[in-house]
């Protein structure tokens, strides 16, 4: 069975790396739809190991990226209710540019 996701979007806020530099987390906003029927989905993303720690310096708010990885779903119980948590586990990131650099180029 194949679990592969490729998403293109903008980083919502600067990435955060744990003190031991083994886990980097960020949120990714992905637009979809056409014309005036556009929507956005937000994905919690995680990058494990040194790769994530190195990429964190580039994963700043507004940076446009393509990320390749897999989807992970975990079930848990909170206040007696069953819930699910969806996480995008990223293996590879391609930087496409930041919102600021696009605005500067257009000026």
C-alpha positions in Angstrom: 0.0 0.0 0.0 1.3 3.4 -0.9 1.1 6.4 1.4 2.6 9.3 -0.5 1.5 13.0 -0.3 2.9 15.9 -2.2 1.7 19.4 -1.2 2.5 22.9 -2.4 1.7 25.8 -0.2 2.9 28.5 2.2 4.4 28.1 5.7 1.9 29.6 8.1 4.4 30.5 10.9 8.2 30.1 11.4 9.1 26.4 12.0 10.0 25.3 15.5 12.7 22.8 16.3 13.1 20.9 19.6 16.2 21.6 21.7 17.7 18.2 20.7 17.2 19.2 17.0 15.4 15.9 16.3 11.9 17.2 15.5 10.9 20.3 13.5 7.2 21.3 13.2 5.3 23.8 11.1 1.9 24.4 9.5 1.3 24.5 5.8 -1.5 26.4 4.1 -2.6 24.8 0.8 -5.1 26.7 -1.5 -7.4 24.8 -3.8 -10.4 25.6 -6.0 -10.9 28.0 -8.8 -12.1 31.6 -9.2 -14.2 32.9 -6.4 -14.7 29.3 -5.0 -11.2 29.0 -3.5 -10.6 27.4 -0.2 -7.6 26.7 2.0 -6.6 23.7 4.0 -4.1 23.8 6.9 -1.8 20.8 7.6 0.3 20.2 10.7 3.7 19.0 9.4 6.7 17.3 11.1 10.2 16.7 9.8 12.4 14.3 11.8 16.1 14.5 12.4 18.9 16.8 11.2 17.2 17.5 7.9 14.4 19.2 9.7 16.8 21.2 11.9 18.7 22.4 8.8 15.5 23.3 6.9 14.0 25.2 9.8 16.1 28.2 9.0 14.3 28.5 5.6 10.8 27.6 6.8 9.7 31.1 7.7 6.2 32.5 7.6 5.1 33.0 4.0 7.7 30.8 2.4 6.3 28.9 -0.6 7.3 25.2 -0.6 6.6 21.8 -2.2 6.7 19.1 0.4 6.8 15.3 -0.1 5.9 12.8 2.6 3.2 10.7 4.1 0.1 11.1 6.1 -0.1 9.8 9.6 -3.4 9.4 11.5 -3.4 8.7 15.3 -6.4 8.0 17.4 -6.8 9.1 21.0 -9.4 9.8 23.6 -10.0 13.2 25.2 -12.8 14.0 27.7 -14.3 10.6 27.0 -14.5 11.3 23.2 -12.6 9.5 20.5 -10.6 11.8 18.3 -8.1 11.6 15.5 -5.0 13.6 14.8 -3.7 14.0 11.2 -0.1 14.8 10.6 1.9 15.3 7.4 5.3 13.6 7.9 7.6 15.4 5.5 10.6 13.6 3.9 11.6 16.2 1.3 11.2 19.9 0.9 11.7 22.1 -2.2 11.9 25.9 -1.5 10.0 27.9 -4.1 10.5 31.4 -2.6 9.0 33.7 0.0 6.1 36.0 -0.2 8.4 38.9 0.4 10.7 38.0 -2.5 7.7 37.7 -4.8 6.5 41.1 -3.8 9.9 42.6 -4.3 10.2 41.1 -7.8 6.8 42.5 -8.8 7.8 46.0 -7.7 
